[in-house]
Amino acid sequence: MKAEEIRQMTKDERTAKLEDIKKEYLNLRFGRATQQLEKSSQIRQARRNIARIHTINNEKKKA
């Protein structure tokens, strides 16, 4: 997910997307713990998407 896509979302959409990504991240962590995860890069990507959304939310608050 790119930052421009996130910036175009409304606050409610960003909140919903954040919840979805957090659930996905949790499932990926469980998959890694049980050694059922094929692409470990998905964990890193999910963490970065969470950070992007938090960063953009903070930018919007300060603006």
PDB file of N, H, CA, C and O in Angstrom:
ATOM      1  N   MET A   1       0.846  -1.164   0.000  1.00  0.00           N
ATOM      2  CA  MET A   1       0.000   0.000   0.000  1.00  0.00           C
ATOM      3  C   MET A   1       0.896   1.232   0.000  1.00  0.00           C
ATOM      4  O   MET A   1       1.844   1.330   0.779  1.00  0.00           O
ATOM      5  N   LYS A   2       0.584   2.152  -0.870  1.00  0.00           N
ATOM      6  H   LYS A   2      -0.187   2.073  -1.502  1.00  0.00           H
ATOM      7  CA  LYS A   2       1.390   3.355  -0.988  1.00  0.00           C
ATOM      8  C   LYS A   2       0.809   4.469  -0.131  1.00  0.00           C
ATOM      9  O   LYS A   2      -0.380   4.476   0.188  1.00  0.00           O
ATOM     10  N   ALA A   3       1.664   5.401   0.231  1.00  0.00           N
ATOM     11  H   ALA A   3       2.629   5.396  -0.028  1.00  0.00           H
ATOM     12  CA  ALA A   3       1.259   6.501   1.096  1.00  0.00           C
ATOM     13  C   ALA A   3       0.195   7.371   0.429  1.00  0.00           C
ATOM     14  O   ALA A   3      -0.707   7.872   1.101  1.00  0.00           O
ATOM     15  N   GLU A   4       0.294   7.551  -0.876  1.00  0.00           N
ATOM     16  H   GLU A   4       1.026   7.144  -1.422  1.00  0.00           H
ATOM     17  CA  GLU A   4      -0.695   8.373  -1.586  1.00  0.00           C
ATOM     18  C   GLU A   4      -2.084   7.752  -1.511  1.00  0.00           C
ATOM     19  O   GLU A   4      -3.079   8.467  -1.401  1.00  0.00           O
ATOM     20  N   GLU A   5      -2.154   6.443  -1.568  1.00  0.00           N
ATOM     21  H   GLU A   5      -1.346   5.862  -1.657  1.00  0.00           H
ATOM     22  CA  GLU A   5      -3.443   5.756  -1.448  1.00  0.00           C
ATOM     23  C   GLU A   5      -4.046   6.001  -0.071  1.00  0.00           C
ATOM     24  O   GLU A   5      -5.250   6.214   0.065  1.00  0.00           O
ATOM     25  N   ILE A   6      -3.194   5.968   0.941  1.00  0.00           N
ATOM     26  H   ILE A   6      -2.215   5.795   0.830  1.00  0.00           H
ATOM     27  CA  ILE A   6      -3.667   6.164   2.313  1.00  0.00           C
ATOM     28  C   ILE A   6      -4.130   7.598   2.517  1.00  0.00           C
ATOM     29  O   ILE A   6      -5.139   7.840   3.180  1.00  0.00           O
ATOM     30  N   ARG A   7      -3.390   8.555   1.945  1.00  0.00           N
ATOM     31  H   ARG A   7      -2.571   8.359   1.407  1.00  0.00           H
ATOM     32  CA  ARG A   7      -3.750   9.969   2.103  1.00  0.00           C
ATOM     33  C   ARG A   7      -5.109  10.290   1.481  1.00  0.00           C
ATOM     34  O   ARG A   7      -5.803  11.196   1.942  1.00  0.00           O
ATOM     35  N   GLN A   8      -5.487   9.558   0.445  1.00  0.00           N
ATOM     36  H   GLN A   8      -4.923   8.822   0.071  1.00  0.00           H
ATOM     37  CA  GLN A   8      -6.755   9.804  -0.224  1.00  0.00           C
ATOM     38  C   GLN A   8      -7.944   9.209   0.517  1.00  0.00           C
ATOM     39  O   GLN A   8      -9.093   9.523   0.204  1.00  0.00           O
ATOM     40  N   MET A   9      -7.676   8.354   1.496  1.00  0.00           N
ATOM     41  H   MET A   9      -6.743   8.099   1.750  1.00  0.00           H
ATOM     42  CA  MET A   9      -8.756   7.738   2.270  1.00  0.00           C
ATOM     43  C   MET A   9      -9.301   8.716   3.309  1.00  0.00           C
ATOM     44  O   MET A   9      -8.614   9.647   3.729  1.00  0.00           O
ATOM     45  N   THR A  10     -10.544   8.484   3.711  1.00  0.00           N
ATOM     46  H   THR A  10     -11.101   7.728   3.369  1.00  0.00           H
ATOM     47  CA  THR A  10     -11.102   9.262   4.806  1.00  0.00           C
ATOM     48  C   THR A  10     -10.594   8.685   6.123  1.00  0.00           C
ATOM     49  O   THR A  10      -9.983   7.617   6.151  1.00  0.00           O
ATOM     50  N   LYS A  11     -10.855   9.403   7.208  1.00  0.00           N
ATOM     51  H   LYS A  11     -11.351  10.270   7.185  1.00  0.00           H
ATOM     52  CA  LYS A  11     -10.389   8.940   8.516  1.00  0.00           C
ATOM     53  C   LYS A  11     -10.997   7.591   8.867  1.00  0.00           C
ATOM     54  O   LYS A  11     -10.305   6.717   9.388  1.00  0.00           O
ATOM     55  N   ASP A  12     -12.282   7.413   8.587  1.00  0.00           N
ATOM     56  H   ASP A  12     -12.844   8.123   8.164  1.00  0.00           H
ATOM     57  CA  ASP A  12     -12.946   6.143   8.893  1.00  0.00           C
ATOM     58  C   ASP A  12     -12.371   4.992   8.071  1.00  0.00           C
ATOM     59  O   ASP A  12     -12.205   3.881   8.576  1.00  0.00           O
ATOM     60  N   GLU A  13     -12.069   5.267   6.800  1.00  0.00           N
ATOM     61  H   GLU A  13     -12.204   6.169   6.391  1.00  0.00           H
ATOM     62  CA  GLU A  13     -11.481   4.234   5.953  1.00  0.00           C
ATOM     63  C   GLU A  13     -10.094   3.844   6.451  1.00  0.00           C
ATOM     64  O   GLU A  13      -9.738   2.666   6.457  1.00  0.00           O
ATOM     65  N   ARG A  14      -9.316   4.839   6.868  1.00  0.00           N
ATOM     66  H   ARG A  14      -9.606   5.796   6.863  1.00  0.00           H
ATOM     67  CA  ARG A  14      -7.982   4.555   7.403  1.00  0.00           C
ATOM     68  C   ARG A  14      -8.069   3.726   8.674  1.00  0.00           C
ATOM     69  O   ARG A  14      -7.279   2.803   8.870  1.00  0.00           O
ATOM     70  N   THR A  15      -9.024   4.050   9.537  1.00  0.00           N
ATOM     71  H   THR A  15      -9.666   4.800   9.377  1.00  0.00           H
ATOM     72  CA  THR A  15      -9.197   3.299  10.780  1.00  0.00           C
ATOM     73  C   THR A  15      -9.580   1.848  10.486  1.00  0.00           C
ATOM     74  O   THR A  15      -9.055   0.926  11.111  1.00  0.00           O
ATOM     75  N   ALA A  16     -10.480   1.653   9.550  1.00  0.00           N
ATOM     76  H   ALA A  16     -10.906   2.402   9.043  1.00  0.00           H
ATOM     77  CA  ALA A  16     -10.911   0.301   9.184  1.00  0.00           C
ATOM     78  C   ALA A  16      -9.751  -0.485   8.566  1.00  0.00           C
ATOM     79  O   ALA A  16      -9.554  -1.660   8.874  1.00  0.00           O
ATOM     80  N   LYS A  17      -8.998   0.166   7.702  1.00  0.00           N
ATOM     81  H   LYS A  17      -9.158   1.121   7.451  1.00  0.00           H
ATOM     82  CA  LYS A  17      -7.856  -0.494   7.060  1.00  0.00           C
ATOM     83  C   LYS A  17      -6.801  -0.856   8.095  1.00  0.00           C
ATOM     84  O   LYS A  17      -6.186  -1.919   8.010  1.00  0.00           O
ATOM     85  N   LEU A  18      -6.586   0.022   9.072  1.00  0.00           N
ATOM     86  H   LEU A  18      -7.086   0.886   9.141  1.00  0.00           H
ATOM     87  CA  LEU A  18      -5.622  -0.244  10.130  1.00  0.00           C
ATOM     88  C   LEU A  18      -6.023  -1.488  10.926  1.00  0.00           C
ATOM     89  O   LEU A  18      -5.179  -2.330  11.230  1.00  0.00           O
ATOM     90  N   GLU A  19      -7.289  -1.600  11.257  1.00  0.00           N
ATOM     91  H   GLU A  19      -7.975  -0.915  11.010  1.00  0.00           H
ATOM     92  CA  GLU A  19      -7.774  -2.773  11.985  1.00  0.00           C
ATOM     93  C   GLU A  19      -7.569  -4.046  11.163  1.00  0.00           C
ATOM     94  O   GLU A  19      -7.159  -5.077  11.697  1.00  0.00           O
ATOM     95  N   ASP A  20      -7.856  -3.970   9.867  1.00  0.00           N
ATOM     96  H   ASP A  20      -8.189  -3.133   9.433  1.00  0.00           H
ATOM     97  CA  ASP A  20      -7.679  -5.140   9.000  1.00  0.00           C
ATOM     98  C   ASP A  20      -6.218  -5.570   8.941  1.00  0.00           C
ATOM     99  O   ASP A  20      -5.903  -6.756   9.030  1.00  0.00           O
ATOM    100  N   ILE A  21      -5.336  -4.591   8.791  1.00  0.00           N
ATOM    101  H   ILE A  21      -5.592  -3.627   8.719  1.00  0.00           H
ATOM    102  CA  ILE A  21      -3.918  -4.917   8.685  1.00  0.00           C
ATOM    103  C   ILE A  21      -3.393  -5.475  10.004  1.00  0.00           C
ATOM    104  O   ILE A  21      -2.557  -6.378  10.001  1.00  0.00           O
ATOM    105  N   LYS A  22      -3.873  -4.949  11.132  1.00  0.00           N
ATOM    106  H   LYS A  22      -4.553  -4.215  11.134  1.00  0.00           H
ATOM    107  CA  LYS A  22      -3.448  -5.474  12.430  1.00  0.00           C
ATOM    108  C   LYS A  22      -3.879  -6.926  12.602  1.00  0.00           C
ATOM    109  O   LYS A  22      -3.123  -7.740  13.133  1.00  0.00           O
ATOM    110  N   LYS A  23      -5.098  -7.256  12.154  1.00  0.00           N
ATOM    111  H   LYS A  23      -5.712  -6.595  11.722  1.00  0.00           H
ATOM    112  CA  LYS A  23      -5.565  -8.644  12.224  1.00  0.00           C
ATOM    113  C   LYS A  23      -4.715  -9.541  11.330  1.00  0.00           C
ATOM    114  O   LYS A  23      -4.349 -10.652  11.713  1.00  0.00           O
ATOM    115  N   GLU A  24      -4.406  -9.046  10.135  1.00  0.00           N
ATOM    116  H   GLU A  24      -4.703  -8.143   9.824  1.00  0.00           H
ATOM    117  CA  GLU A  24      -3.560  -9.796   9.217  1.00  0.00           C
ATOM    118  C   GLU A  24      -2.177 -10.022   9.829  1.00  0.00           C
ATOM    119  O   GLU A  24      -1.624 -11.117   9.729  1.00  0.00           O
ATOM    120  N   TYR A  25      -1.626  -8.994  10.457  1.00  0.00           N
ATOM    121  H   TYR A  25      -2.076  -8.105  10.538  1.00  0.00           H
ATOM    122  CA  TYR A  25      -0.310  -9.088  11.084  1.00  0.00           C
ATOM    123  C   TYR A  25      -0.323 -10.142  12.189  1.00  0.00           C
ATOM    124  O   TYR A  25       0.616 -10.929  12.314  1.00  0.00           O
ATOM    125  N   LEU A  26      -1.376 -10.155  12.980  1.00  0.00           N
ATOM    126  H   LEU A  26      -2.139  -9.516  12.879  1.00  0.00           H
ATOM    127  CA  LEU A  26      -1.493 -11.145  14.050  1.00  0.00           C
ATOM    128  C   LEU A  26      -1.518 -12.559  13.477  1.00  0.00           C
ATOM    129  O   LEU A  26      -0.844 -13.456  13.983  1.00  0.00           O
ATOM    130  N   ASN A  27      -2.299 -12.747  12.420  1.00  0.00           N
ATOM    131  H   ASN A  27      -2.847 -12.018  12.009  1.00  0.00           H
ATOM    132  CA  ASN A  27      -2.368 -14.067  11.786  1.00  0.00           C
ATOM    133  C   ASN A  27      -1.023 -14.481  11.192  1.00  0.00           C
ATOM    134  O   ASN A  27      -0.643 -15.651  11.245  1.00  0.00           O
ATOM    135  N   LEU A  28      -0.313 -13.514  10.629  1.00  0.00           N
ATOM    136  H   LEU A  28      -0.621 -12.564  10.585  1.00  0.00           H
ATOM    137  CA  LEU A  28       1.006 -13.814  10.076  1.00  0.00           C
ATOM    138  C   LEU A  28       1.977 -14.231  11.177  1.00  0.00           C
ATOM    139  O   LEU A  28       2.785 -15.139  10.985  1.00  0.00           O
ATOM    140  N   ARG A  29       1.897 -13.576  12.316  1.00  0.00           N
ATOM    141  H   ARG A  29       1.240 -12.838  12.472  1.00  0.00           H
ATOM    142  CA  ARG A  29       2.764 -13.937  13.434  1.00  0.00           C
ATOM    143  C   ARG A  29       2.474 -15.349  13.932  1.00  0.00           C
ATOM    144  O   ARG A  29       3.391 -16.110  14.239  1.00  0.00           O
ATOM    145  N   PHE A  30       1.178 -15.691  14.009  1.00  0.00           N
ATOM    146  H   PHE A  30       0.433 -15.072  13.759  1.00  0.00           H
ATOM    147  CA  PHE A  30       0.825 -17.051  14.411  1.00  0.00           C
ATOM    148  C   PHE A  30       1.322 -18.060  13.374  1.00  0.00           C
ATOM    149  O   PHE A  30       1.801 -19.136  13.730  1.00  0.00           O
ATOM    150  N   GLY A  31       1.209 -17.713  12.110  1.00  0.00           N
ATOM    151  H   GLY A  31       0.820 -16.839  11.820  1.00  0.00           H
ATOM    152  CA  GLY A  31       1.700 -18.589  11.054  1.00  0.00           C
ATOM    153  C   GLY A  31       3.195 -18.812  11.141  1.00  0.00           C
ATOM    154  O   GLY A  31       3.685 -19.913  10.892  1.00  0.00           O
ATOM    155  N   ARG A  32       3.917 -17.759  11.496  1.00  0.00           N
ATOM    156  H   ARG A  32       3.518 -16.865  11.698  1.00  0.00           H
ATOM    157  CA  ARG A  32       5.367 -17.902  11.648  1.00  0.00           C
ATOM    158  C   ARG A  32       5.698 -18.782  12.851  1.00  0.00           C
ATOM    159  O   ARG A  32       6.614 -19.602  12.796  1.00  0.00           O
ATOM    160  N   ALA A  33       4.952 -18.607  13.930  1.00  0.00           N
ATOM    161  H   ALA A  33       4.208 -17.941  13.975  1.00  0.00           H
ATOM    162  CA  ALA A  33       5.213 -19.383  15.143  1.00  0.00           C
ATOM    163  C   ALA A  33       4.952 -20.876  14.925  1.00  0.00           C
ATOM    164  O   ALA A  33       5.643 -21.722  15.493  1.00  0.00           O
ATOM    165  N   THR A  34       3.964 -21.185  14.109  1.00  0.00           N
ATOM    166  H   THR A  34       3.403 -20.498  13.648  1.00  0.00           H
ATOM    167  CA  THR A  34       3.644 -22.588  13.843  1.00  0.00           C
ATOM    168  C   THR A  34       4.347 -23.107  12.592  1.00  0.00           C
ATOM    169  O   THR A  34       4.101 -24.234  12.161  1.00  0.00           O
ATOM    170  N   GLN A  35       5.215 -22.293  12.013  1.00  0.00           N
ATOM    171  H   GLN A  35       5.415 -21.378  12.364  1.00  0.00           H
ATOM    172  CA  GLN A  35       6.015 -22.627  10.839  1.00  0.00           C
ATOM    173  C   GLN A  35       5.158 -22.977   9.632  1.00  0.00           C
ATOM    174  O   GLN A  35       5.489 -23.883   8.866  1.00  0.00           O
ATOM    175  N   GLN A  36       4.054 -22.254   9.468  1.00  0.00           N
ATOM    176  H   GLN A  36       3.786 -21.519  10.091  1.00  0.00           H
ATOM    177  CA  GLN A  36       3.183 -22.444   8.313  1.00  0.00           C
ATOM    178  C   GLN A  36       3.246 -21.255   7.361  1.00  0.00           C
ATOM    179  O   GLN A  36       2.514 -21.204   6.373  1.00  0.00           O
ATOM    180  N   LEU A  37       4.114 -20.311   7.658  1.00  0.00           N
ATOM    181  H   LEU A  37       4.709 -20.353   8.461  1.00  0.00           H
ATOM    182  CA  LEU A  37       4.222 -19.104   6.848  1.00  0.00           C
ATOM    183  C   LEU A  37       5.205 -19.341   5.710  1.00  0.00           C
ATOM    184  O   LEU A  37       6.340 -19.762   5.932  1.00  0.00           O
ATOM    185  N   GLU A  38       4.752 -19.064   4.476  1.00  0.00           N
ATOM    186  H   GLU A  38       3.829 -18.723   4.295  1.00  0.00           H
ATOM    187  CA  GLU A  38       5.616 -19.292   3.327  1.00  0.00           C
ATOM    188  C   GLU A  38       6.475 -18.067   3.018  1.00  0.00           C
ATOM    189  O   GLU A  38       7.662 -18.197   2.721  1.00  0.00           O
ATOM    190  N   LYS A  39       5.875 -16.883   3.086  1.00  0.00           N
ATOM    191  H   LYS A  39       4.910 -16.777   3.327  1.00  0.00           H
ATOM    192  CA  LYS A  39       6.601 -15.656   2.771  1.00  0.00           C
ATOM    193  C   LYS A  39       6.774 -14.828   4.040  1.00  0.00           C
ATOM    194  O   LYS A  39       5.839 -14.175   4.503  1.00  0.00           O
ATOM    195  N   SER A  40       7.954 -14.865   4.578  1.00  0.00           N
ATOM    196  H   SER A  40       8.714 -15.395   4.202  1.00  0.00           H
ATOM    197  CA  SER A  40       8.201 -14.109   5.805  1.00  0.00           C
ATOM    198  C   SER A  40       8.227 -12.608   5.550  1.00  0.00           C
ATOM    199  O   SER A  40       8.122 -11.821   6.491  1.00  0.00           O
ATOM    200  N   SER A  41       8.364 -12.204   4.296  1.00  0.00           N
ATOM    201  H   SER A  41       8.449 -12.843   3.532  1.00  0.00           H
ATOM    202  CA  SER A  41       8.386 -10.776   3.973  1.00  0.00           C
ATOM    203  C   SER A  41       7.021 -10.117   4.197  1.00  0.00           C
ATOM    204  O   SER A  41       6.933  -8.895   4.311  1.00  0.00           O
ATOM    205  N   GLN A  42       5.969 -10.915   4.259  1.00  0.00           N
ATOM    206  H   GLN A  42       6.041 -11.909   4.166  1.00  0.00           H
ATOM    207  CA  GLN A  42       4.637 -10.368   4.495  1.00  0.00           C
ATOM    208  C   GLN A  42       4.535  -9.725   5.866  1.00  0.00           C
ATOM    209  O   GLN A  42       3.806  -8.748   6.038  1.00  0.00           O
ATOM    210  N   ILE A  43       5.254 -10.258   6.846  1.00  0.00           N
ATOM    211  H   ILE A  43       5.846 -11.052   6.706  1.00  0.00           H
ATOM    212  CA  ILE A  43       5.241  -9.692   8.195  1.00  0.00           C
ATOM    213  C   ILE A  43       5.822  -8.291   8.170  1.00  0.00           C
ATOM    214  O   ILE A  43       5.256  -7.360   8.744  1.00  0.00           O
ATOM    215  N   ARG A  44       6.951  -8.151   7.503  1.00  0.00           N
ATOM    216  H   ARG A  44       7.410  -8.907   7.037  1.00  0.00           H
ATOM    217  CA  ARG A  44       7.602  -6.842   7.392  1.00  0.00           C
ATOM    218  C   ARG A  44       6.707  -5.845   6.666  1.00  0.00           C
ATOM    219  O   ARG A  44       6.598  -4.688   7.073  1.00  0.00           O
ATOM    220  N   GLN A  45       6.075  -6.294   5.599  1.00  0.00           N
ATOM    221  H   GLN A  45       6.164  -7.234   5.269  1.00  0.00           H
ATOM    222  CA  GLN A  45       5.197  -5.430   4.823  1.00  0.00           C
ATOM    223  C   GLN A  45       3.999  -4.971   5.654  1.00  0.00           C
ATOM    224  O   GLN A  45       3.605  -3.807   5.570  1.00  0.00           O
ATOM    225  N   ALA A  46       3.422  -5.855   6.446  1.00  0.00           N
ATOM    226  H   ALA A  46       3.742  -6.800   6.514  1.00  0.00           H
ATOM    227  CA  ALA A  46       2.280  -5.502   7.292  1.00  0.00           C
ATOM    228  C   ALA A  46       2.693  -4.470   8.346  1.00  0.00           C
ATOM    229  O   ALA A  46       1.970  -3.506   8.598  1.00  0.00           O
ATOM    230  N   ARG A  47       3.867  -4.684   8.961  1.00  0.00           N
ATOM    231  H   ARG A  47       4.454  -5.467   8.756  1.00  0.00           H
ATOM    232  CA  ARG A  47       4.353  -3.725   9.967  1.00  0.00           C
ATOM    233  C   ARG A  47       4.559  -2.353   9.354  1.00  0.00           C
ATOM    234  O   ARG A  47       4.233  -1.338   9.971  1.00  0.00           O
ATOM    235  N   ARG A  48       5.093  -2.316   8.154  1.00  0.00           N
ATOM    236  H   ARG A  48       5.358  -3.141   7.653  1.00  0.00           H
ATOM    237  CA  ARG A  48       5.334  -1.030   7.490  1.00  0.00           C
ATOM    238  C   ARG A  48       4.028  -0.339   7.114  1.00  0.00           C
ATOM    239  O   ARG A  48       3.920   0.884   7.209  1.00  0.00           O
ATOM    240  N   ASN A  49       3.038  -1.119   6.688  1.00  0.00           N
ATOM    241  H   ASN A  49       3.126  -2.112   6.611  1.00  0.00           H
ATOM    242  CA  ASN A  49       1.735  -0.520   6.370  1.00  0.00           C
ATOM    243  C   ASN A  49       1.079   0.065   7.618  1.00  0.00           C
ATOM    244  O   ASN A  49       0.461   1.127   7.556  1.00  0.00           O
ATOM    245  N   ILE A  50       1.211  -0.620   8.741  1.00  0.00           N
ATOM    246  H   ILE A  50       1.713  -1.483   8.791  1.00  0.00           H
ATOM    247  CA  ILE A  50       0.674  -0.103  10.005  1.00  0.00           C
ATOM    248  C   ILE A  50       1.361   1.210  10.342  1.00  0.00           C
ATOM    249  O   ILE A  50       0.704   2.174  10.734  1.00  0.00           O
ATOM    250  N   ALA A  51       2.665   1.252  10.192  1.00  0.00           N
ATOM    251  H   ALA A  51       3.199   0.469   9.873  1.00  0.00           H
ATOM    252  CA  ALA A  51       3.418   2.471  10.492  1.00  0.00           C
ATOM    253  C   ALA A  51       3.032   3.604   9.550  1.00  0.00           C
ATOM    254  O   ALA A  51       2.925   4.753   9.980  1.00  0.00           O
ATOM    255  N   ARG A  52       2.822   3.299   8.273  1.00  0.00           N
ATOM    256  H   ARG A  52       2.909   2.366   7.923  1.00  0.00           H
ATOM    257  CA  ARG A  52       2.405   4.332   7.315  1.00  0.00           C
ATOM    258  C   ARG A  52       1.079   4.948   7.714  1.00  0.00           C
ATOM    259  O   ARG A  52       0.920   6.168   7.681  1.00  0.00           O
ATOM    260  N   ILE A  53       0.134   4.115   8.087  1.00  0.00           N
ATOM    261  H   ILE A  53       0.263   3.123   8.113  1.00  0.00           H
ATOM    262  CA  ILE A  53      -1.185   4.628   8.456  1.00  0.00           C
ATOM    263  C   ILE A  53      -1.084   5.490   9.707  1.00  0.00           C
ATOM    264  O   ILE A  53      -1.695   6.557   9.774  1.00  0.00           O
ATOM    265  N   HIS A  54      -0.317   5.040  10.700  1.00  0.00           N
ATOM    266  H   HIS A  54       0.180   4.173  10.645  1.00  0.00           H
ATOM    267  CA  HIS A  54      -0.135   5.837  11.911  1.00  0.00           C
ATOM    268  C   HIS A  54       0.517   7.181  11.590  1.00  0.00           C
ATOM    269  O   HIS A  54       0.108   8.211  12.126  1.00  0.00           O
ATOM    270  N   THR A  55       1.511   7.176  10.736  1.00  0.00           N
ATOM    271  H   THR A  55       1.843   6.339  10.301  1.00  0.00           H
ATOM    272  CA  THR A  55       2.215   8.398  10.369  1.00  0.00           C
ATOM    273  C   THR A  55       1.280   9.383   9.680  1.00  0.00           C
ATOM    274  O   THR A  55       1.282  10.572   9.996  1.00  0.00           O
ATOM    275  N   ILE A  56       0.490   8.892   8.748  1.00  0.00           N
ATOM    276  H   ILE A  56       0.488   7.926   8.491  1.00  0.00           H
ATOM    277  CA  ILE A  56      -0.423   9.774   8.015  1.00  0.00           C
ATOM    278  C   ILE A  56      -1.527  10.279   8.936  1.00  0.00           C
ATOM    279  O   ILE A  56      -1.949  11.429   8.821  1.00  0.00           O
ATOM    280  N   ASN A  57      -2.001   9.430   9.849  1.00  0.00           N
ATOM    281  H   ASN A  57      -1.659   8.495   9.942  1.00  0.00           H
ATOM    282  CA  ASN A  57      -2.994   9.899  10.822  1.00  0.00           C
ATOM    283  C   ASN A  57      -2.426  11.038  11.656  1.00  0.00           C
ATOM    284  O   ASN A  57      -3.121  12.021  11.913  1.00  0.00           O
ATOM    285  N   ASN A  58      -1.167  10.921  12.082  1.00  0.00           N
ATOM    286  H   ASN A  58      -0.602  10.123  11.874  1.00  0.00           H
ATOM    287  CA  ASN A  58      -0.539  11.977  12.863  1.00  0.00           C
ATOM    288  C   ASN A  58      -0.342  13.250  12.040  1.00  0.00           C
ATOM    289  O   ASN A  58      -0.497  14.357  12.556  1.00  0.00           O
ATOM    290  N   GLU A  59      -0.001  13.090  10.760  1.00  0.00           N
ATOM    291  H   GLU A  59       0.125  12.191  10.341  1.00  0.00           H
ATOM    292  CA  GLU A  59       0.135  14.263   9.893  1.00  0.00           C
ATOM    293  C   GLU A  59      -1.196  15.004   9.785  1.00  0.00           C
ATOM    294  O   GLU A  59      -1.247  16.232   9.863  1.00  0.00           O
ATOM    295  N   LYS A  60      -2.263  14.243   9.606  1.00  0.00           N
ATOM    296  H   LYS A  60      -2.222  13.246   9.542  1.00  0.00           H
ATOM    297  CA  LYS A  60      -3.585  14.863   9.442  1.00  0.00           C
ATOM    298  C   LYS A  60      -4.023  15.559  10.728  1.00  0.00           C
ATOM    299  O   LYS A  60      -4.680  16.598  10.672  1.00  0.00           O
ATOM    300  N   LYS A  61      -3.666  14.996  11.894  1.00  0.00           N
ATOM    301  H   LYS A  61      -3.132  14.151  11.940  1.00  0.00           H
ATOM    302  CA  LYS A  61      -4.020  15.634  13.163  1.00  0.00           C
ATOM    303  C   LYS A  61      -3.326  16.965  13.327  1.00  0.00           C
ATOM    304  O   LYS A  61      -3.928  17.939  13.779  1.00  0.00           O
ATOM    305  N   LYS A  62      -2.048  17.008  12.957  1.00  0.00           N
ATOM    306  H   LYS A  62      -1.558  16.217  12.590  1.00  0.00           H
ATOM    307  CA  LYS A  62      -1.254  18.222  13.147  1.00  0.00           C
ATOM    308  C   LYS A  62      -1.595  19.307  12.132  1.00  0.00           C
ATOM    309  O   LYS A  62      -1.381  20.492  12.390  1.00  0.00           O
ATOM    310  N   ALA A  63      -2.129  18.900  10.970  1.00  0.00           N
ATOM    311  H   ALA A  63      -2.303  17.938  10.760  1.00  0.00           H
ATOM    312  CA  ALA A  63      -2.447  19.875   9.927  1.00  0.00           C
ATOM    313  C   ALA A  63      -3.698  20.655  10.204  1.00  0.00           C
ATOM    314  O   ALA A  63      -4.081  21.511   9.406  1.00  0.00           O
TER     315      ALA A  63
END
